Amino acid sequence: MSEVILSVTDLKKSYDDVLAVDGLDFEIEKGECFGLLGPNGAGKSTTLAMLEGMEDPTQGSVRYYGAPLPADYQSRVGIQFQATALQDFLTPFDNLKLFSSFYDDPIPMDQLIEQFRLKEFLHRDSRRLSGGHEVSTRSLGCCFGSQSRWSDTDLNHTLYGRG
């Protein structure tokens, strides 16, 4: 039986007279690959904002390991934004240094560089990386989290997408 990392119950979000998210229910288990698919305006970005703890639901709940989101939730999980401008002008190494600085107790860069085999393109111009290397570098920015919560990398890989 897998461990549930994130559970969502009757999740709703309204903005004035617009119902952006209407009653989502699902669970994300450890090791599971999870994605949100739908047309523009379907509420995917709003749902991700609630899963990331950046927006409060109008109704329903998001639970982390069976409990309400703790105060340090955002330092335990990673967030990959849809787009940033700054990253394009930094090497992959500088990008990793930048994202590492966002955490109090980051996972050592050397560990991520070795585990994800980044050494060969670490000091290249980010604008000249292959599509796969570019995505890897951007995705790793959300993997630094607290060393004590390394298992939450499963959630880090879950909470990103395109709106």
C-alpha positions as CSV (number, residue, x, y, z in Angstrom):
1,M,0.0,0.0,0.0
2,S,1.5,3.4,-1.1
3,E,1.7,6.4,1.1
4,V,-0.5,9.3,0.2
5,I,1.5,12.5,-0.1
6,L,-1.3,14.9,-1.1
7,S,-5.0,14.5,-0.8
8,V,-7.6,16.9,-2.3
9,T,-11.2,16.9,-1.1
10,D,-14.0,18.9,-2.7
11,L,-11.6,21.6,-3.8
12,K,-13.3,24.8,-5.1
13,K,-12.1,28.3,-5.9
14,S,-14.2,31.3,-6.9
15,Y,-13.3,34.7,-7.9
16,D,-16.3,37.0,-7.6
17,D,-18.8,35.4,-10.0
18,V,-16.3,33.0,-11.7
19,L,-16.1,29.5,-10.4
20,A,-12.5,28.6,-11.4
21,V,-12.3,25.1,-9.7
22,D,-15.4,23.1,-9.0
23,G,-15.2,20.3,-6.6
24,L,-11.9,18.3,-7.3
25,D,-11.2,15.1,-5.4
26,F,-8.0,13.1,-5.8
27,E,-5.0,11.7,-4.1
28,I,-1.3,11.7,-5.1
29,E,0.7,8.7,-3.8
30,K,4.4,8.5,-3.2
31,G,6.2,7.7,-6.5
32,E,3.1,8.5,-8.6
33,C,3.4,10.7,-11.7
34,F,0.4,13.0,-11.7
35,G,-0.7,15.7,-14.2
36,L,-3.6,18.0,-14.8
37,L,-4.9,18.2,-18.4
38,G,-7.6,20.5,-19.7
39,P,-8.4,23.4,-22.0
40,N,-7.4,27.0,-21.3
41,G,-9.5,28.4,-18.5
42,A,-10.2,25.0,-17.0
43,G,-8.7,25.8,-13.6
44,K,-5.3,24.0,-13.9
45,S,-3.1,26.9,-12.8
46,T,-5.6,27.8,-10.0
47,T,-5.5,24.2,-8.8
48,L,-1.7,24.2,-8.8
49,A,-1.6,27.5,-6.9
50,M,-3.8,25.9,-4.2
51,L,-1.7,22.7,-4.2
52,E,1.4,24.8,-3.7
53,G,-0.1,26.7,-0.8
54,M,-0.1,30.0,-2.7
55,E,-3.9,30.3,-2.9
56,D,-6.5,29.4,-0.3
57,P,-9.4,27.3,-1.6
58,T,-12.9,28.9,-1.3
59,Q,-14.1,25.4,-0.2
60,G,-12.5,22.0,0.4
61,S,-9.1,21.0,1.6
62,V,-5.6,20.1,0.5
63,R,-3.9,17.8,3.0
64,Y,-0.2,16.9,3.1
65,Y,0.6,13.5,4.6
66,G,-3.0,13.5,6.0
67,A,-2.7,16.8,7.8
68,P,-3.4,20.4,6.9
69,L,-0.6,22.2,5.1
70,P,2.1,23.0,7.7
71,A,3.6,26.5,8.1
72,D,6.9,25.3,6.4
73,Y,5.1,23.5,3.6
74,Q,6.6,25.6,0.8
75,S,10.1,24.9,2.1
76,R,9.4,21.2,1.9
77,V,8.2,21.1,-1.7
78,G,9.4,22.7,-4.8
79,I,7.6,24.9,-7.2
80,Q,8.4,25.3,-10.9
81,F,6.8,28.4,-12.4
82,Q,5.4,28.4,-15.9
83,A,8.0,30.9,-17.1
84,T,10.8,33.1,-15.8
85,A,13.1,35.5,-17.7
86,L,16.1,35.5,-15.5
87,Q,17.1,31.9,-16.0
88,D,17.9,32.2,-19.7
89,F,20.8,34.5,-18.9
90,L,22.4,32.2,-16.3
91,T,24.4,29.0,-16.8
92,P,22.8,25.8,-15.4
93,F,25.3,26.0,-12.5
94,D,24.2,29.6,-11.7
95,N,20.6,28.6,-12.0
96,L,21.1,25.8,-9.4
97,K,23.0,28.2,-7.1
98,L,20.1,30.7,-7.3
99,F,17.4,28.1,-6.6
100,S,19.4,26.6,-3.8
101,S,19.6,30.0,-2.1
102,F,15.8,29.9,-1.7
103,Y,16.0,27.2,1.0
104,D,17.3,27.3,4.6
105,D,18.6,23.7,4.5
106,P,19.1,22.9,0.8
107,I,20.1,19.5,-0.6
108,P,23.8,19.8,-1.6
109,M,24.2,20.9,-5.2
110,D,26.9,18.2,-5.8
111,Q,24.4,15.5,-4.9
112,L,21.9,16.8,-7.4
113,I,24.5,17.4,-10.1
114,E,25.7,13.8,-9.7
115,Q,22.3,12.2,-9.4
116,F,20.9,13.9,-12.4
117,R,24.1,13.7,-14.5
118,L,24.4,17.5,-15.1
119,K,28.2,17.8,-15.0
120,E,28.8,17.9,-18.8
121,F,26.6,20.9,-19.4
122,L,26.8,22.7,-16.1
123,H,28.7,25.7,-17.3
124,R,27.2,26.1,-20.8
125,D,25.1,29.1,-22.0
126,S,21.5,28.1,-21.0
127,R,20.2,29.5,-24.2
128,R,22.2,26.9,-26.1
129,L,21.1,23.8,-24.2
130,S,19.1,21.0,-25.8
131,G,15.4,21.1,-24.9
132,G,15.9,18.1,-22.5
133,H,18.8,19.7,-20.7
134,E,16.9,23.0,-20.4
135,V,13.9,21.3,-18.9
136,S,16.1,19.3,-16.5
137,T,17.8,22.4,-15.2
138,R,14.5,24.3,-14.7
139,S,12.9,21.2,-13.1
140,L,15.8,20.8,-10.7
141,G,15.2,24.3,-9.3
142,C,12.3,22.8,-7.4
143,C,14.2,19.8,-6.0
144,F,16.4,21.5,-3.4
145,G,13.9,21.5,-0.5
146,S,15.0,20.5,3.0
147,Q,17.5,17.7,3.2
148,S,15.3,16.0,5.8
149,R,12.4,15.9,3.3
150,W,14.3,14.4,0.3
151,S,11.4,12.0,-0.2
152,D,9.3,14.9,-1.2
153,T,11.0,15.0,-4.5
154,D,8.1,12.8,-5.5
155,L,5.9,15.8,-4.9
156,N,8.3,18.2,-6.5
157,H,8.0,16.3,-9.8
158,T,4.2,16.4,-9.5
159,L,3.6,20.1,-8.8
160,Y,4.5,21.7,-12.1
161,G,2.8,22.1,-15.4
162,R,1.6,24.6,-18.0
163,G,-1.5,26.6,-17.7
